[in-house]
Amino acid sequence: MGNIDLLDIADHFTVDEKDKITTIKSSGAHLLDLINDLLDVSSIDSKHLNLEKRTFDLFEVLEDCYKQCRGLVKNKSLDFILDCQDEAQKLVGDQRRIKQVIINLVSNAIKFIPAGYIKLKQHIKTVANNFCYFEIVVEDSGIGIPNDKKEFVFEKFNQVDSSLTRENDGIGLGLSIVREIIEEMGGNVTLKSKLKHGTTFTINLSLPIAINQTKINTFDYSGCRILLIEDNLVNMKVATTMLERINCVVDVAENGKEALEKFENHEYDIILTDISLPDIDGCEVTERMRKQNKSIPIIAITAHKNPEIKRKAFESGVDDILNKPLTQDILYEKLFSWYKHSSSVR
């Protein structure tokens, strides 16, 4: 796909060649969408759907989705409306997956509406106990869904129009993925529709409210002693610099054996450990530390994307995971959350 994008078809090709290149690009994009859907279904079925926990702005997510989908309605007589009247909320969750769900619902609506309107709406229902309860609504004036097909559309490989003459491509995975992702997040998706009178999908979710970033950045970590277990020199220097900037005292161990020796001879408030170490891996190091101290916060650091490795890390006793490359904001956010749980903090 990238190489096709690099082709300058404006001047160097005939009309027929341009048409063929455009068809190749369109077919490639469609195939990529199908592959991504199949990969998502495979991850969901094998319980390996990896949800991130990062701070994001709910309004910015909706605005990004609106901008991405706006181009899809250019050649149709459609009004595409973004309606977000509530104040912006900083939440903690997987914004990439939330975007995927919204774009899936909106692009699905666009397929079945030759003219009319699509509304993308967001409403915060309540804020309580540091959680935000909200709904995201995708409403359209399209062809609607028959009553006997409403549950059917959420099943894998099913489509409302399964005839050989149907106009819309796909293999019937989009809405199945939407439901699975939202339910994995602890929410639900509801559907209201009337034939020839439009369809409304409503996502109900509750997510933690993000800690105020100013509070995180101004927190006093003087006296906070951290054991950093990292064998890569560059990563070690980067993490140490970030920690020392906020007055943490950092001890460094370059392998598992050295880490265990320091752990036995000193008291620490937090452990940061790479999962991949040259002698004893971070999971085994964690297991040994847990035998001596059940409560000390241990945060794993990894570049691995494999959910199995992360699952193994949690099973070994780590409390949280930081993804490489480290970013200062995310590191400070994790420290703020876990330093308060440290048994040595009074």
Secondary structure, DSSP 8 states (H G I E B T S, - for coil): -HHHHH--TTTSS-HHHHHHHHHHHHHHHHHHHHHHHHHHHHHHHTT------EEEEHHHHHHHHHHHHHGGGTTTEEEEEEEE-S---EEEE-HHHHHHHHHHHHHHHHHT-SEEEEEEEEEEEEEETTEEEEEEEEEE-SS---GGGTTGGGSTT--S--STT-S----S-HHHHHHHHHHHTT-EEEEEE-TTS-EEEEEEEEEEB---HHHHHT---TT-EEEEE---HHHHHHHHHHHHHTT-EEEEESSHHHHHHHHHHS--SEEEEES--SSS-HHHHHHHHHHH-SSS-EEEEE----HHHHHHHHHHT-SEEEESS--HHHHHHHHHHHHTT-TT--
